[in-house]
């Protein structure tokens, strides 16, 4: 029983890490797009 609980906790942690990484990538991509847009307006 303890092993199942441990695996469940580990899986939740992994999913939380993946979700946070995905959100971080989205934010970085949005910022890069805005940067390129601003640079494009200069030329």
C-alpha positions, 0 to 999 in steps of 0.5 A: 500500500505504501508503495502505491502511495509513493508512486502516486506522489511521484507521478503528481510531482512529475506532472506538476513539473511538466506543467510548470515547464510548459507554462514557462515555455509559453511565457518565453515564446510570447515574450520572444514574439513580442520582442520580434514584433517590436524589432520589426516595427523599427525597420 
